[in-house]
Amino acid sequence: MTFVKVKMALQKIAPAGKLGVRLKEDALKNVISSLKTEGHAVTSVSREDGIFLLEVTKGGG
């Protein structure tokens, strides 16, 4: 999932809401960096069968 798709999903939830994101390793670093830049928090990262699972808390802005 690219950052654009993550950003679109975050627009559908309220501030402080949680979003689960599944990513391949090649997108992980850029998506996490972009989320932090946009004011969101990555509250957990885990790996399952080669796919990274992120829990993102939507920021207020």
C-alpha distance matrix in Angstrom:
0.0 3.8 6.7 8.1 6.2 7.0 10.3 11.1 10.7 12.9 15.4 16.2 17.5 20.6 21.1 21.1 18.9 16.4 12.8 11.2 7.6 6.7 5.6 7.6 10.5 10.4 7.6 9.3 12.3 11.2 8.9 11.8 14.3 13.0 13.0 16.5 17.7 16.9 18.9 16.6 17.2 15.1 17.7 16.7 14.8 15.6 14.9 15.5 16.0 14.1 10.8 10.6 10.9 11.2 13.6 13.6 16.8 16.9 19.5 22.5 22.0
3.8 0.0 3.8 5.4 5.4 6.5 8.7 10.1 11.0 12.6 14.6 16.3 17.8 20.6 20.7 21.1 19.5 17.5 14.1 13.3 9.9 9.8 8.0 9.5 11.4 10.2 6.8 9.1 11.1 8.9 7.0 10.6 12.1 10.4 11.2 14.7 15.2 14.6 17.1 15.4 16.6 15.1 18.2 17.8 16.1 17.5 17.2 18.3 19.0 16.6 13.6 12.8 13.3 12.8 14.9 14.1 17.0 16.5 18.5 21.3 20.2
6.7 3.8 0.0 3.8 5.4 4.9 6.0 8.5 9.7 10.3 12.3 14.6 15.8 18.2 17.8 18.4 17.3 15.8 12.9 13.0 10.1 11.2 9.9 12.0 13.2 12.1 8.3 9.4 10.5 7.8 5.2 8.6 9.7 7.2 7.8 11.4 11.6 10.8 13.5 12.2 13.8 13.0 16.5 16.8 15.7 17.8 18.3 20.0 21.2 18.8 15.6 14.0 14.0 12.4 13.9 12.1 14.5 13.6 15.2 17.9 16.6
8.1 5.4 3.8 0.0 3.8 5.4 5.1 6.2 8.7 9.9 10.7 13.1 15.1 17.7 17.9 19.2 17.9 16.9 14.1 14.7 12.1 13.5 12.6 14.7 16.4 15.1 11.5 13.1 14.2 11.2 9.0 12.2 12.9 9.8 10.3 13.9 13.5 11.9 14.9 13.9 16.2 15.9 19.2 19.8 19.0 21.1 21.5 22.8 23.8 21.6 18.4 17.1 16.8 15.3 16.3 14.3 16.2 14.6 16.1 18.2 16.5
6.2 5.4 5.4 3.8 0.0 3.8 5.4 5.1 6.2 8.7 10.0 11.3 13.4 16.6 17.3 18.4 16.4 15.1 11.8 12.1 9.7 11.1 11.1 13.7 16.1 15.4 12.0 13.3 15.3 13.0 10.2 13.1 14.8 12.1 11.7 15.5 15.9 13.9 16.3 14.5 16.4 15.7 18.5 18.8 18.0 19.6 19.9 20.7 21.8 20.0 16.6 15.6 14.9 13.8 14.7 13.2 15.4 14.1 16.4 18.7 17.7
7.0 6.5 4.9 5.4 3.8 0.0 3.8 5.4 5.1 6.2 8.8 10.3 11.3 14.2 14.5 15.1 13.3 11.8 8.7 9.3 7.3 9.7 10.1 13.3 15.2 15.2 11.5 11.8 13.6 11.8 8.3 10.4 12.4 10.0 8.7 12.4 13.4 11.5 13.3 11.0 12.7 12.0 14.8 15.3 14.9 17.0 17.9 19.1 20.8 19.2 15.6 13.8 12.5 10.8 11.3 9.5 11.7 10.7 13.2 15.8 15.2
10.3 8.7 6.0 5.1 5.4 3.8 0.0 3.8 5.4 5.1 6.4 9.1 10.5 12.8 12.8 14.2 13.1 12.6 10.4 12.1 10.8 13.4 13.7 16.6 18.2 17.8 13.9 14.2 15.2 12.8 9.6 11.5 12.6 9.4 8.1 11.7 11.8 9.2 11.4 10.0 12.6 13.1 16.1 17.4 17.5 20.0 21.2 22.7 24.5 22.8 19.2 17.2 15.9 13.6 13.5 10.8 11.9 9.7 11.4 13.4 12.3
11.1 10.1 8.5 6.2 5.1 5.4 3.8 0.0 3.8 5.4 5.2 7.0 9.6 12.5 13.7 15.5 13.8 13.6 11.2 13.0 12.0 14.5 15.2 18.2 20.4 20.0 16.3 17.0 18.5 16.0 12.9 15.0 16.3 13.1 11.9 15.4 15.5 12.5 14.6 13.2 15.8 16.1 18.7 19.9 20.0 22.1 23.1 24.0 25.6 24.2 20.6 19.1 17.6 15.7 15.4 13.1 14.0 11.7 13.8 15.2 14.1
10.7 11.0 9.7 8.7 6.2 5.1 5.4 3.8 0.0 3.8 5.4 5.5 7.3 10.7 12.3 13.5 11.0 10.4 7.9 9.7 9.5 12.4 14.0 17.4 19.8 20.0 16.5 16.6 18.6 16.8 13.2 14.8 16.8 14.2 12.1 15.6 16.5 13.7 14.9 12.6 14.5 14.5 16.5 17.5 17.9 19.8 20.9 21.7 23.5 22.6 18.8 17.3 15.1 13.4 12.7 10.8 11.8 10.2 13.0 14.8 14.7
12.9 12.6 10.3 9.9 8.7 6.2 5.1 5.4 3.8 0.0 3.8 5.3 5.5 8.1 8.8 10.2 8.4 8.6 7.1 10.0 10.4 13.8 15.3 18.9 20.6 21.0 17.3 16.8 18.1 16.4 12.8 13.6 15.3 12.7 10.1 13.0 14.0 10.9 11.5 9.3 11.6 12.4 14.4 16.2 17.2 19.7 21.4 22.7 25.0 23.9 20.2 18.0 15.6 13.0 11.6 8.9 8.9 6.6 9.3 11.0 11.1
15.4 14.6 12.3 10.7 10.0 8.8 6.4 5.2 5.4 3.8 0.0 3.8 5.7 7.8 9.1 11.7 10.3 11.5 10.6 13.6 14.0 17.2 18.6 22.0 23.8 23.8 20.0 19.9 21.0 18.9 15.6 16.6 17.8 14.7 12.5 15.3 15.5 11.9 12.8 11.6 14.5 15.9 17.9 19.9 21.0 23.5 25.1 26.3 28.4 27.3 23.6 21.6 19.3 16.8 15.4 12.5 11.9 8.8 10.5 11.1 10.5
16.2 16.3 14.6 13.1 11.3 10.3 9.1 7.0 5.5 5.3 3.8 0.0 3.8 7.0 9.7 12.0 9.7 10.9 10.0 13.0 14.0 17.2 19.3 22.8 25.0 25.4 21.8 21.6 23.2 21.4 17.9 18.9 20.6 17.8 15.3 18.1 18.8 15.3 15.8 14.0 16.3 17.3 18.7 20.4 21.6 23.7 25.3 26.0 28.2 27.6 23.8 22.0 19.4 17.3 15.5 13.3 12.7 10.2 12.6 13.1 13.3
17.5 17.8 15.8 15.1 13.4 11.3 10.5 9.6 7.3 5.5 5.7 3.8 0.0 3.8 6.7 8.5 6.0 7.9 8.3 11.8 13.6 17.2 19.5 23.2 25.2 26.0 22.4 21.5 23.1 21.7 18.1 18.3 20.2 17.8 14.8 17.0 18.3 14.9 14.5 12.3 14.1 15.3 16.2 18.2 20.0 22.2 24.3 25.2 27.8 27.4 23.6 21.4 18.5 16.0 13.6 11.3 9.9 7.8 10.4 10.9 12.2
20.6 20.6 18.2 17.7 16.6 14.2 12.8 12.5 10.7 8.1 7.8 7.0 3.8 0.0 3.8 6.3 5.3 8.7 10.4 14.2 16.3 20.0 22.2 25.9 27.5 28.4 24.7 23.6 24.6 23.4 19.9 19.5 21.1 18.9 15.6 17.1 18.3 14.9 13.7 12.0 13.9 15.8 16.3 19.0 21.3 23.8 26.3 27.5 30.4 29.9 26.2 23.7 20.6 17.8 14.9 12.3 9.8 7.4 9.0 8.5 10.5
21.1 20.7 17.8 17.9 17.3 14.5 12.8 13.7 12.3 8.8 9.1 9.7 6.7 3.8 0.0 3.8 5.3 8.7 10.9 14.6 16.6 20.4 22.2 25.8 26.9 27.7 24.1 22.5 23.1 22.0 18.7 17.8 19.0 17.1 13.7 14.5 15.7 12.6 10.7 9.3 11.2 13.8 14.4 17.5 20.1 23.0 25.8 27.5 30.5 29.8 26.2 23.3 20.4 17.1 14.2 11.1 7.9 5.2 5.6 5.0 7.8
21.1 21.1 18.4 19.2 18.4 15.1 14.2 15.5 13.5 10.2 11.7 12.0 8.5 6.3 3.8 0.0 3.8 6.6 9.7 13.1 15.5 19.2 21.2 24.8 25.6 26.9 23.5 21.5 22.1 21.7 18.4 16.8 18.4 17.3 13.6 14.0 16.0 13.5 11.0 8.8 9.3 11.6 11.4 14.6 17.5 20.4 23.5 25.3 28.5 28.0 24.6 21.5 18.4 15.1 11.8 9.2 5.5 4.9 5.9 6.9 10.2
18.9 19.5 17.3 17.9 16.4 13.3 13.1 13.8 11.0 8.4 10.3 9.7 6.0 5.3 5.3 3.8 0.0 3.8 6.8 10.3 13.1 16.8 19.3 23.0 24.3 25.8 22.4 20.6 21.9 21.4 17.8 16.8 19.0 17.6 14.0 15.2 17.5 14.8 13.0 10.2 10.6 11.8 11.6 14.0 16.7 19.1 21.9 23.2 26.3 26.1 22.5 19.8 16.5 13.6 10.2 8.2 5.6 5.5 8.3 9.7 12.4
16.4 17.5 15.8 16.9 15.1 11.8 12.6 13.6 10.4 8.6 11.5 10.9 7.9 8.7 8.7 6.6 3.8 0.0 3.8 6.8 9.9 13.5 16.1 19.8 21.1 22.9 19.8 17.8 19.5 19.4 15.8 14.7 17.5 16.6 12.9 14.5 17.3 15.1 13.6 10.1 9.6 9.6 9.2 10.9 13.3 15.5 18.1 19.4 22.5 22.4 18.9 16.2 12.8 10.1 6.7 5.6 4.6 6.4 9.9 12.3 14.7
12.8 14.1 12.9 14.1 11.8 8.7 10.4 11.2 7.9 7.1 10.6 10.0 8.3 10.4 10.9 9.7 6.8 3.8 0.0 3.8 6.4 10.1 12.8 16.5 18.3 19.9 16.8 15.2 17.4 17.2 13.4 13.1 16.1 15.1 11.8 14.2 16.8 14.7 14.1 10.6 10.4 9.5 10.0 10.8 12.1 14.0 16.1 17.1 20.0 19.6 16.0 13.6 10.3 8.1 5.7 5.1 6.5 7.7 11.4 14.1 15.7
11.2 13.3 13.0 14.7 12.1 9.3 12.1 13.0 9.7 10.0 13.6 13.0 11.8 14.2 14.6 13.1 10.3 6.8 3.8 0.0 3.8 6.9 10.1 13.7 15.6 17.7 15.1 13.4 16.1 16.5 12.9 12.8 16.3 15.8 13.0 15.4 18.3 16.8 16.5 12.8 11.9 9.8 10.2 9.6 9.9 11.1 12.8 13.4 16.2 16.1 12.5 10.4 7.0 5.7 4.7 6.3 9.1 10.9 14.5 17.6 19.0
7.6 9.9 10.1 12.1 9.7 7.3 10.8 12.0 9.5 10.4 14.0 14.0 13.6 16.3 16.6 15.5 13.1 9.9 6.4 3.8 0.0 3.8 6.5 10.2 12.3 14.1 11.4 10.2 13.2 13.5 10.0 10.6 14.2 13.7 11.6 14.5 17.0 16.0 16.4 13.0 12.4 10.0 11.4 10.4 9.5 10.6 11.5 12.3 14.6 13.8 10.0 8.0 5.7 5.0 6.4 7.5 10.9 12.3 15.5 18.8 19.6
6.7 9.8 11.2 13.5 11.1 9.7 13.4 14.5 12.4 13.8 17.2 17.2 17.2 20.0 20.4 19.2 16.8 13.5 10.1 6.9 3.8 0.0 3.8 7.1 9.8 11.9 10.0 9.3 12.9 13.6 10.8 11.9 15.4 15.4 14.0 16.9 19.3 18.7 19.5 16.2 15.4 12.5 13.8 11.9 9.8 9.7 9.3 9.7 11.3 10.3 6.5 5.7 4.7 6.4 9.1 10.8 14.5 16.0 19.1 22.5 23.1
5.6 8.0 9.9 12.6 11.1 10.1 13.7 15.2 14.0 15.3 18.6 19.3 19.5 22.2 22.2 21.2 19.3 16.1 12.8 10.1 6.5 3.8 0.0 3.8 6.4 8.1 6.4 6.2 10.0 10.7 8.8 10.3 13.5 13.8 13.4 16.1 18.2 18.2 19.4 16.7 16.0 13.0 14.9 13.0 10.2 10.4 9.4 10.4 11.3 9.2 5.8 5.1 6.5 7.8 11.2 12.4 16.2 17.5 20.1 23.5 23.7
7.6 9.5 12.0 14.7 13.7 13.3 16.6 18.2 17.4 18.9 22.0 22.8 23.2 25.9 25.8 24.8 23.0 19.8 16.5 13.7 10.2 7.1 3.8 0.0 3.8 5.6 5.8 6.5 10.0 11.2 10.5 12.2 14.9 15.5 15.9 18.3 20.2 20.7 22.2 19.7 18.9 15.8 17.7 15.4 12.2 11.7 9.7 10.5 10.3 7.3 5.3 6.1 9.0 10.9 14.5 15.9 19.6 20.9 23.4 26.8 26.8
10.5 11.4 13.2 16.4 16.1 15.2 18.2 20.4 19.8 20.6 23.8 25.0 25.2 27.5 26.9 25.6 24.3 21.1 18.3 15.6 12.3 9.8 6.4 3.8 0.0 3.8 5.5 5.1 7.8 9.9 10.3 11.2 13.5 15.0 15.7 17.5 19.4 20.6 21.9 19.7 18.6 15.4 17.4 15.1 11.6 11.3 9.4 11.3 11.3 7.7 6.9 6.7 10.2 11.6 15.3 16.6 20.2 21.8 23.7 27.4 27.2
10.4 10.2 12.1 15.1 15.4 15.2 17.8 20.0 20.0 21.0 23.8 25.4 26.0 28.4 27.7 26.9 25.8 22.9 19.9 17.7 14.1 11.9 8.1 5.6 3.8 0.0 3.8 5.8 7.3 8.3 9.7 11.5 12.9 14.1 15.6 17.5 18.7 20.1 21.9 20.3 19.7 17.0 19.6 17.8 14.5 14.9 13.2 15.0 14.7 11.0 10.2 10.1 13.2 14.1 17.6 18.2 21.7 22.6 24.3 27.7 27.1
7.6 6.8 8.3 11.5 12.0 11.5 13.9 16.3 16.5 17.3 20.0 21.8 22.4 24.7 24.1 23.5 22.4 19.8 16.8 15.1 11.4 10.0 6.4 5.8 5.5 3.8 0.0 3.8 5.9 5.7 6.1 8.6 10.2 10.7 12.1 14.5 15.6 16.5 18.5 16.8 16.7 14.3 17.3 16.0 13.2 14.3 13.5 15.4 15.8 12.5 10.6 9.6 11.8 11.9 15.1 15.1 18.5 19.1 20.8 24.1 23.4
9.3 9.1 9.4 13.1 13.3 11.8 14.2 17.0 16.6 16.8 19.9 21.6 21.5 23.6 22.5 21.5 20.6 17.8 15.2 13.4 10.2 9.3 6.2 6.5 5.1 5.8 3.8 0.0 3.8 5.6 5.4 6.2 8.5 10.0 10.7 12.4 14.3 15.5 16.8 14.9 14.0 11.3 14.0 12.5 9.8 11.2 11.1 13.7 14.9 11.8 9.7 7.5 9.6 9.2 12.4 12.7 16.2 17.4 19.0 22.5 22.3
12.3 11.1 10.5 14.2 15.3 13.6 15.2 18.5 18.6 18.1 21.0 23.2 23.1 24.6 23.1 22.1 21.9 19.5 17.4 16.1 13.2 12.9 10.0 10.0 7.8 7.3 5.9 3.8 0.0 3.8 5.6 5.4 6.1 8.6 10.1 10.9 12.4 14.4 15.8 14.5 13.8 11.6 14.6 13.8 11.5 13.5 13.8 16.8 18.1 14.8 13.2 10.9 12.7 11.6 14.4 14.0 17.0 18.0 18.8 22.3 21.7
11.2 8.9 7.8 11.2 13.0 11.8 12.8 16.0 16.8 16.4 18.9 21.4 21.7 23.4 22.0 21.7 21.4 19.4 17.2 16.5 13.5 13.6 10.7 11.2 9.9 8.3 5.7 5.6 3.8 0.0 3.8 5.6 5.1 6.1 8.5 10.0 10.5 12.3 14.4 13.7 13.9 12.6 16.1 15.8 14.0 16.3 16.6 19.3 20.4 17.2 15.2 13.1 14.5 13.0 15.4 14.3 16.9 17.1 17.8 20.9 19.8
8.9 7.0 5.2 9.0 10.2 8.3 9.6 12.9 13.2 12.8 15.6 17.9 18.1 19.9 18.7 18.4 17.8 15.8 13.4 12.9 10.0 10.8 8.8 10.5 10.3 9.7 6.1 5.4 5.6 3.8 0.0 3.8 5.4 5.1 6.1 8.6 9.8 10.5 12.5 11.0 11.4 10.0 13.5 13.5 12.1 14.6 15.3 17.8 19.3 16.6 13.8 11.4 12.0 10.1 12.2 10.8 13.6 13.8 15.0 18.2 17.4
11.8 10.6 8.6 12.2 13.1 10.4 11.5 15.0 14.8 13.6 16.6 18.9 18.3 19.5 17.8 16.8 16.8 14.7 13.1 12.8 10.6 11.9 10.3 12.2 11.2 11.5 8.6 6.2 5.4 5.6 3.8 0.0 3.8 5.5 5.1 6.3 8.7 10.0 10.8 9.2 8.6 7.0 10.6 10.9 9.9 13.0 14.5 17.5 19.6 17.0 14.5 11.3 11.5 8.9 10.6 9.3 11.8 12.6 13.5 17.0 16.7
14.3 12.1 9.7 12.9 14.8 12.4 12.6 16.3 16.8 15.3 17.8 20.6 20.2 21.1 19.0 18.4 19.0 17.5 16.1 16.3 14.2 15.4 13.5 14.9 13.5 12.9 10.2 8.5 6.1 5.1 5.4 3.8 0.0 3.8 5.5 5.3 6.3 8.8 10.2 9.9 10.1 9.6 13.2 14.0 13.3 16.5 17.9 21.0 22.9 20.1 17.8 14.8 15.3 12.7 14.1 12.2 14.0 14.2 14.1 17.2 16.3
13.0 10.4 7.2 9.8 12.1 10.0 9.4 13.1 14.2 12.7 14.7 17.8 17.8 18.9 17.1 17.3 17.6 16.6 15.1 15.8 13.7 15.4 13.8 15.5 15.0 14.1 10.7 10.0 8.6 6.1 5.1 5.5 3.8 0.0 3.8 5.4 5.0 6.2 8.8 8.8 10.4 10.6 14.4 15.6 15.2 18.3 19.7 22.4 24.2 21.5 18.8 16.1 16.1 13.4 14.4 11.9 13.4 12.6 12.5 15.3 13.9
13.0 11.2 7.8 10.3 11.7 8.7 8.1 11.9 12.1 10.1 12.5 15.3 14.8 15.6 13.7 13.6 14.0 12.9 11.8 13.0 11.6 14.0 13.4 15.9 15.7 15.6 12.1 10.7 10.1 8.5 6.1 5.1 5.5 3.8 0.0 3.8 5.4 5.2 6.4 5.3 6.9 7.6 11.3 13.0 13.3 16.6 18.5 21.2 23.5 21.3 18.2 15.2 14.3 11.1 11.3 8.4 9.6 9.0 9.2 12.4 11.7
16.5 14.7 11.4 13.9 15.5 12.4 11.7 15.4 15.6 13.0 15.3 18.1 17.0 17.1 14.5 14.0 15.2 14.5 14.2 15.4 14.5 16.9 16.1 18.3 17.5 17.5 14.5 12.4 10.9 10.0 8.6 6.3 5.3 5.4 3.8 0.0 3.8 5.4 5.1 5.3 6.1 7.6 11.0 13.1 13.9 17.5 19.8 22.8 25.4 23.1 20.4 17.0 16.3 12.9 12.8 9.9 10.4 10.1 9.2 12.2 11.7
17.7 15.2 11.6 13.5 15.9 13.4 11.8 15.5 16.5 14.0 15.5 18.8 18.3 18.3 15.7 16.0 17.5 17.3 16.8 18.3 17.0 19.3 18.2 20.2 19.4 18.7 15.6 14.3 12.4 10.5 9.8 8.7 6.3 5.0 5.4 3.8 0.0 3.8 5.5 7.5 9.5 11.3 14.7 16.9 17.4 21.0 22.9 25.9 28.2 25.7 23.0 19.9 19.4 16.1 16.2 13.1 13.3 12.0 10.5 12.7 11.1
16.9 14.6 10.8 11.9 13.9 11.5 9.2 12.5 13.7 10.9 11.9 15.3 14.9 14.9 12.6 13.5 14.8 15.1 14.7 16.8 16.0 18.7 18.2 20.7 20.6 20.1 16.5 15.5 14.4 12.3 10.5 10.0 8.8 6.2 5.2 5.4 3.8 0.0 3.8 5.8 9.1 11.4 14.7 17.2 18.0 21.5 23.6 26.2 28.6 26.4 23.3 20.3 19.3 15.9 15.4 11.8 11.5 9.4 7.8 9.8 7.8
18.9 17.1 13.5 14.9 16.3 13.3 11.4 14.6 14.9 11.5 12.8 15.8 14.5 13.7 10.7 11.0 13.0 13.6 14.1 16.5 16.4 19.5 19.4 22.2 21.9 21.9 18.5 16.8 15.8 14.4 12.5 10.8 10.2 8.8 6.4 5.1 5.5 3.8 0.0 3.8 6.8 10.0 12.6 15.6 17.2 20.9 23.5 26.2 29.0 27.1 24.0 20.7 19.2 15.5 14.3 10.7 9.4 7.7 5.2 7.4 6.7
16.6 15.4 12.2 13.9 14.5 11.0 10.0 13.2 12.6 9.3 11.6 14.0 12.3 12.0 9.3 8.8 10.2 10.1 10.6 12.8 13.0 16.2 16.7 19.7 19.7 20.3 16.8 14.9 14.5 13.7 11.0 9.2 9.9 8.8 5.3 5.3 7.5 5.8 3.8 0.0 3.8 6.8 9.4 12.3 14.1 17.6 20.3 22.9 25.8 24.1 21.0 17.6 15.8 12.1 10.5 6.9 5.9 4.9 4.3 7.9 8.5
17.2 16.6 13.8 16.2 16.4 12.7 12.6 15.8 14.5 11.6 14.5 16.3 14.1 13.9 11.2 9.3 10.6 9.6 10.4 11.9 12.4 15.4 16.0 18.9 18.6 19.7 16.7 14.0 13.8 13.9 11.4 8.6 10.1 10.4 6.9 6.1 9.5 9.1 6.8 3.8 0.0 3.8 5.8 9.0 11.2 14.8 17.9 20.6 23.8 22.3 19.4 15.8 13.9 10.1 8.4 5.6 5.1 6.6 6.9 10.5 11.9
15.1 15.1 13.0 15.9 15.7 12.0 13.1 16.1 14.5 12.4 15.9 17.3 15.3 15.8 13.8 11.6 11.8 9.6 9.5 9.8 10.0 12.5 13.0 15.8 15.4 17.0 14.3 11.3 11.6 12.6 10.0 7.0 9.6 10.6 7.6 7.6 11.3 11.4 10.0 6.8 3.8 0.0 3.8 5.8 7.4 11.1 14.1 16.9 20.1 18.7 15.9 12.2 10.4 6.7 5.8 4.5 6.3 8.8 10.2 13.9 15.2
17.7 18.2 16.5 19.2 18.5 14.8 16.1 18.7 16.5 14.4 17.9 18.7 16.2 16.3 14.4 11.4 11.6 9.2 10.0 10.2 11.4 13.8 14.9 17.7 17.4 19.6 17.3 14.0 14.6 16.1 13.5 10.6 13.2 14.4 11.3 11.0 14.7 14.7 12.6 9.4 5.8 3.8 0.0 3.8 7.1 10.4 13.9 16.6 20.1 19.4 16.7 13.1 10.7 7.5 5.5 5.7 6.7 10.1 11.7 15.1 17.2
16.7 17.8 16.8 19.8 18.8 15.3 17.4 19.9 17.5 16.2 19.9 20.4 18.2 19.0 17.5 14.6 14.0 10.9 10.8 9.6 10.4 11.9 13.0 15.4 15.1 17.8 16.0 12.5 13.8 15.8 13.5 10.9 14.0 15.6 13.0 13.1 16.9 17.2 15.6 12.3 9.0 5.8 3.8 0.0 3.8 6.7 10.3 13.0 16.6 16.0 13.7 10.1 7.9 5.6 5.1 7.4 9.6 13.1 15.0 18.6 20.5
14.8 16.1 15.7 19.0 18.0 14.9 17.5 20.0 17.9 17.2 21.0 21.6 20.0 21.3 20.1 17.5 16.7 13.3 12.1 9.9 9.5 9.8 10.2 12.2 11.6 14.5 13.2 9.8 11.5 14.0 12.1 9.9 13.3 15.2 13.3 13.9 17.4 18.0 17.2 14.1 11.2 7.4 7.1 3.8 0.0 3.8 7.0 10.1 13.5 12.5 10.4 6.7 5.6 4.6 6.6 9.2 12.2 15.3 17.4 21.1 22.5
15.6 17.5 17.8 21.1 19.6 17.0 20.0 22.1 19.8 19.7 23.5 23.7 22.2 23.8 23.0 20.4 19.1 15.5 14.0 11.1 10.6 9.7 10.4 11.7 11.3 14.9 14.3 11.2 13.5 16.3 14.6 13.0 16.5 18.3 16.6 17.5 21.0 21.5 20.9 17.6 14.8 11.1 10.4 6.7 3.8 0.0 3.8 6.7 10.2 9.9 8.4 5.7 5.2 6.6 8.9 12.1 15.3 18.4 20.8 24.5 25.9
14.9 17.2 18.3 21.5 19.9 17.9 21.2 23.1 20.9 21.4 25.1 25.3 24.3 26.3 25.8 23.5 21.9 18.1 16.1 12.8 11.5 9.3 9.4 9.7 9.4 13.2 13.5 11.1 13.8 16.6 15.3 14.5 17.9 19.7 18.5 19.8 22.9 23.6 23.5 20.3 17.9 14.1 13.9 10.3 7.0 3.8 0.0 3.8 6.7 6.2 5.6 4.4 5.9 8.8 11.7 14.8 18.3 21.1 23.7 27.4 28.5
15.5 18.3 20.0 22.8 20.7 19.1 22.7 24.0 21.7 22.7 26.3 26.0 25.2 27.5 27.5 25.3 23.2 19.4 17.1 13.4 12.3 9.7 10.4 10.5 11.3 15.0 15.4 13.7 16.8 19.3 17.8 17.5 21.0 22.4 21.2 22.8 25.9 26.2 26.2 22.9 20.6 16.9 16.6 13.0 10.1 6.7 3.8 0.0 3.8 5.5 5.3 6.3 7.3 10.9 13.6 16.9 20.3 23.1 26.0 29.5 30.8
16.0 19.0 21.2 23.8 21.8 20.8 24.5 25.6 23.5 25.0 28.4 28.2 27.8 30.4 30.5 28.5 26.3 22.5 20.0 16.2 14.6 11.3 11.3 10.3 11.3 14.7 15.8 14.9 18.1 20.4 19.3 19.6 22.9 24.2 23.5 25.4 28.2 28.6 29.0 25.8 23.8 20.1 20.1 16.6 13.5 10.2 6.7 3.8 0.0 3.8 5.6 8.4 10.2 13.9 16.9 20.0 23.6 26.1 29.0 32.6 33.5
14.1 16.6 18.8 21.6 20.0 19.2 22.8 24.2 22.6 23.9 27.3 27.6 27.4 29.9 29.8 28.0 26.1 22.4 19.6 16.1 13.8 10.3 9.2 7.3 7.7 11.0 12.5 11.8 14.8 17.2 16.6 17.0 20.1 21.5 21.3 23.1 25.7 26.4 27.1 24.1 22.3 18.7 19.4 16.0 12.5 9.9 6.2 5.5 3.8 0.0 3.8 6.6 9.7 13.0 16.4 19.1 22.8 25.0 27.7 31.3 31.9
10.8 13.6 15.6 18.4 16.6 15.6 19.2 20.6 18.8 20.2 23.6 23.8 23.6 26.2 26.2 24.6 22.5 18.9 16.0 12.5 10.0 6.5 5.8 5.3 6.9 10.2 10.6 9.7 13.2 15.2 13.8 14.5 17.8 18.8 18.2 20.4 23.0 23.3 24.0 21.0 19.4 15.9 16.7 13.7 10.4 8.4 5.6 5.3 5.6 3.8 0.0 3.8 6.5 9.8 13.2 15.7 19.5 21.6 24.3 27.9 28.5
10.6 12.8 14.0 17.1 15.6 13.8 17.2 19.1 17.3 18.0 21.6 22.0 21.4 23.7 23.3 21.5 19.8 16.2 13.6 10.4 8.0 5.7 5.1 6.1 6.7 10.1 9.6 7.5 10.9 13.1 11.4 11.3 14.8 16.1 15.2 17.0 19.9 20.3 20.7 17.6 15.8 12.2 13.1 10.1 6.7 5.7 4.4 6.3 8.4 6.6 3.8 0.0 3.8 6.5 10.1 12.5 16.2 18.5 21.1 24.8 25.5
10.9 13.3 14.0 16.8 14.9 12.5 15.9 17.6 15.1 15.6 19.3 19.4 18.5 20.6 20.4 18.4 16.5 12.8 10.3 7.0 5.7 4.7 6.5 9.0 10.2 13.2 11.8 9.6 12.7 14.5 12.0 11.5 15.3 16.1 14.3 16.3 19.4 19.3 19.2 15.8 13.9 10.4 10.7 7.9 5.6 5.2 5.9 7.3 10.2 9.7 6.5 3.8 0.0 3.8 6.8 9.8 13.4 15.9 18.8 22.3 23.5
11.2 12.8 12.4 15.3 13.8 10.8 13.6 15.7 13.4 13.0 16.8 17.3 16.0 17.8 17.1 15.1 13.6 10.1 8.1 5.7 5.0 6.4 7.8 10.9 11.6 14.1 11.9 9.2 11.6 13.0 10.1 8.9 12.7 13.4 11.1 12.9 16.1 15.9 15.5 12.1 10.1 6.7 7.5 5.6 4.6 6.6 8.8 10.9 13.9 13.0 9.8 6.5 3.8 0.0 3.8 6.2 9.8 12.4 15.1 18.7 19.9
13.6 14.9 13.9 16.3 14.7 11.3 13.5 15.4 12.7 11.6 15.4 15.5 13.6 14.9 14.2 11.8 10.2 6.7 5.7 4.7 6.4 9.1 11.2 14.5 15.3 17.6 15.1 12.4 14.4 15.4 12.2 10.6 14.1 14.4 11.3 12.8 16.2 15.4 14.3 10.5 8.4 5.8 5.5 5.1 6.6 8.9 11.7 13.6 16.9 16.4 13.2 10.1 6.8 3.8 0.0 3.8 6.8 9.8 12.8 16.2 18.0
13.6 14.1 12.1 14.3 13.2 9.5 10.8 13.1 10.8 8.9 12.5 13.3 11.3 12.3 11.1 9.2 8.2 5.6 5.1 6.3 7.5 10.8 12.4 15.9 16.6 18.2 15.1 12.7 14.0 14.3 10.8 9.3 12.2 11.9 8.4 9.9 13.1 11.8 10.7 6.9 5.6 4.5 5.7 7.4 9.2 12.1 14.8 16.9 20.0 19.1 15.7 12.5 9.8 6.2 3.8 0.0 3.8 6.3 9.1 12.7 14.2
16.8 17.0 14.5 16.2 15.4 11.7 11.9 14.0 11.8 8.9 11.9 12.7 9.9 9.8 7.9 5.5 5.6 4.6 6.5 9.1 10.9 14.5 16.2 19.6 20.2 21.7 18.5 16.2 17.0 16.9 13.6 11.8 14.0 13.4 9.6 10.4 13.3 11.5 9.4 5.9 5.1 6.3 6.7 9.6 12.2 15.3 18.3 20.3 23.6 22.8 19.5 16.2 13.4 9.8 6.8 3.8 0.0 3.8 6.4 9.6 11.9
16.9 16.5 13.6 14.6 14.1 10.7 9.7 11.7 10.2 6.6 8.8 10.2 7.8 7.4 5.2 4.9 5.5 6.4 7.7 10.9 12.3 16.0 17.5 20.9 21.8 22.6 19.1 17.4 18.0 17.1 13.8 12.6 14.2 12.6 9.0 10.1 12.0 9.4 7.7 4.9 6.6 8.8 10.1 13.1 15.3 18.4 21.1 23.1 26.1 25.0 21.6 18.5 15.9 12.4 9.8 6.3 3.8 0.0 3.8 6.7 8.5
19.5 18.5 15.2 16.1 16.4 13.2 11.4 13.8 13.0 9.3 10.5 12.6 10.4 9.0 5.6 5.9 8.3 9.9 11.4 14.5 15.5 19.1 20.1 23.4 23.7 24.3 20.8 19.0 18.8 17.8 15.0 13.5 14.1 12.5 9.2 9.2 10.5 7.8 5.2 4.3 6.9 10.2 11.7 15.0 17.4 20.8 23.7 26.0 29.0 27.7 24.3 21.1 18.8 15.1 12.8 9.1 6.4 3.8 0.0 3.8 5.7
22.5 21.3 17.9 18.2 18.7 15.8 13.4 15.2 14.8 11.0 11.1 13.1 10.9 8.5 5.0 6.9 9.7 12.3 14.1 17.6 18.8 22.5 23.5 26.8 27.4 27.7 24.1 22.5 22.3 20.9 18.2 17.0 17.2 15.3 12.4 12.2 12.7 9.8 7.4 7.9 10.5 13.9 15.1 18.6 21.1 24.5 27.4 29.5 32.6 31.3 27.9 24.8 22.3 18.7 16.2 12.7 9.6 6.7 3.8 0.0 3.8
22.0 20.2 16.6 16.5 17.7 15.2 12.3 14.1 14.7 11.1 10.5 13.3 12.2 10.5 7.8 10.2 12.4 14.7 15.7 19.0 19.6 23.1 23.7 26.8 27.2 27.1 23.4 22.3 21.7 19.8 17.4 16.7 16.3 13.9 11.7 11.7 11.1 7.8 6.7 8.5 11.9 15.2 17.2 20.5 22.5 25.9 28.5 30.8 33.5 31.9 28.5 25.5 23.5 19.9 18.0 14.2 11.9 8.5 5.7 3.8 0.0
